Amino acid sequence: MEKVEKYIEKIERWKEETKLLRKICLDCGLDEDFKWMHPCYTFQGNNIVLIHGFKEYCALLFHKGALLQDTNNILIQQTENVQSARQIRFTKVQEIIDLKSIIKAYIFEAIEVEKAGLKVKMKKTSEFKMPDEFKKTLEDNPDLKSAFKALTPGRQRGYLLYFSQAKQSKTRESRIEKSIPKIFEGKGLNDL
């Protein structure tokens, strides 16, 4: 796929790792696509894995990794709030070469998960912690509370996670204050 070729051509770090992971994905019979600005591999239109690079590592992200057996104990949950996806991380080509048969086994298992129609049971928005500062803001502003409740569950979770990630109350308050106009507009955290 041309977009993937251009992506690989442009990246400086993890180029060889990306090429090898790409070959493995294609060897497993996956279709190549380009989503979220990264090479993505699908089975019958369903996302299976994504290749992406970070500063410290390159990763193969399994979209429904939480449903895999992970018999080799190599899948990593990026953060505690990531519900479905799991990564296998690499810091050099040799690691990918050494794990090639295991990577393929995980990809084939992910395909079987898709074929079976399995879904990750996602936490409901109500199960996410709402920072006290935001609770108080909603109590003090019924219009904001209504606007927040009118957002899609995904947008609500996005805000709750963003507010909760701040370690200091002052930072949480600042984030909440800056987000209020977007909430009133019915927009999510990253919507333009």
N, C-alpha and C positions, 0 to 999 in steps of 0.2 A: 504494500500500500504506500502510495506516494507521501502521504502525511507522516507516516512512521519513518520512512526513509529520510525525510527532511529533518525530523526530530533527532534521529540518531546522528545525522551529519552535523547538526548544530551543537549537540551536547559535548562538553569537554571531559567531564568526569563521568565515569561508569559506562563509557562507550562500548568497550569489549564485553563487559558484563551484560549490558542491554542486548547486544547482538546475540550473545549466547542464549540468554533467557528467551528472546524472540524465537530463535530456532527451536528451542525445546517446546515452546507453546504451539508453534506451527506443526512440529512433528507429532504433537498429540491430536492433531486434526481440528484445532480451534480456528475460528475465523478471526482475521485481524481487523481491528477498527482503531480509531483514534478518538478517545473521549477524555474529558477533563485535562486536556493538553498532554496526554500520555498514551503510549501504546496500550490498547485494551484488547483482550482476547475473549471471544464469545462462543457459545454453543447454542445453535438454533435461536440466535438473537438475545440470549441471556448472558449477562456478564459473568465471566468465570475468574479471570485474573487481570491484573494491571501491573505494568512495569513502571516503577518510578525511582528516581534517585534523590537522595538527600545529601547533606554535607558529609555525614559520617558513614553512610552506607547506601547501597542500592537494594531495592526490595521487590519481591514478587508478592503482590497483595491479592489475597483470595477474598472475593466479595462476600462469600458466605463461609468464611474460614471458621467461624464459631461452630459450624455444624460438622466440621471434619474431625476424624478420630485423633489426628495428631499423634500417631503411634511413636514417632521419633522425637516428640517434644521439641519441635523447632518453630512452631507458630508463635508469633508475638502479637499481643494486643497493643496497639500504638499508645492509647491512653485509656484510663478506666472508663471513659464515656463512649468509647467506640464499642458498639453493640454487636455488629455482624462481622466486619472485616478482620482479617488476621494477615500478618506478613511473615515471609521468610526473608531474613536480611543477609546480605553478602557484603564483604569488604574487599574481595578479590576474585578474579576469574576462577582460580583453582578451587575455591569453595563450591562454586556452581558445578564445576566438572566432577568434583568428589560426590556431590549430592544429586547428580543428574537423574539417576534411576528413582530416587526418593521424590524428587520434584515431579517427575512424570507420574508417579503413583498418586501423589497428592492432587495433581491436575485431573487424573482420571477419576479419583474419588469425588472431586468437585463437580465433574460432569455428571456423575451418578446422582449426586445430591440434586442437581438441576433436573435431571430426567425424572426423579421421584417427586419433583414439585415441592420439596421441603422449603420451609420458610423459617427464618430466625424470629423467635418471639421477641419483639421489641418492647422495651419498657414504655409504659404510657407516660404522657407528659406529666401527669399528676405524681408519678413516681420519682421525678427529678426534684432535687432540692431547690426550693425557691429561697434565695437570699433574703434575710430579714429586711434589708434596705429596700428591696423591691416590693416585699409584702406591704411595708409601710407606705411606700409610694402609691401602690394600688389602692390601699385603704383610704388614703388622703385624696385620691383622684378617681372617682367612680367612672368618669368618661374614659380615662386611660385603662381602667380595669376592663371595661366593655370592649375597647379597641383591642386589647391584648387577647381577650377571650375569643374575639372574632378572627384572629390569626389562625393559620393552619397549624396543626400540632407540630409539624417540623419547624416552622418559624418560631413557635413558642419555645421549643426545646433549644433552638439556636441561641435565643436571647438568654434563657436560663443558664445554659452552659457558659456563655460569654460572661455574664455577670458573676457567676460562681467561681470562675477561674481566677478572679482578682483576689489576691491575698489580703489586701487592706480594705477596710470599710470605705475609706475615702475614695479609693479607686473604683470600688463597686458603685458608689453613689455617682461618680463622674460618668461611668459607662452608662448607667441607667439614664441620667440626665440627657446625655448625648443621643440616646436611642429613642427617646420619647417621640420626637417628630416622625421618625420612620414607623413607629408602632401605630401612630395616628393615621399614617398614610396607608396602613395595611401591608407594609413591606417587611421583608425579613432582614436580618442583620446584614447580609451581603448583597441585597437587592439594590440596584441603582435607582 
